[in-house]
Amino acid sequence: MVNLDFACLGCKRPVGVTLQCCGPVLEGEGQVVATVCVACPDCGHVNQLVFEPGGMLHGVIDPPAARPVPGPCWN
């Protein structure tokens, strides 16, 4: 279980989230960095957290924009 506290990029209010990190990658050697998207409960802005499963928060960024899905080709 990892507790992360950060300021929302949309409204600057404090947000706290608890995450459960598990899996075989965590048992290996080396540094593991994970990302998760969290919506602010106050304004709804989606924040992407970059963190280590041990609890070190590396940054809060705007998630990459979704690429539009191309429509069917009618040629």
Secondary structure, DSSP 8 states (H G I E B T S, - for coil): -EEEEEE-TTT--EEEEEE---SGGGGSSS---EEEEEE-TTT--EEEEEE-TTS-EEEEE--------------
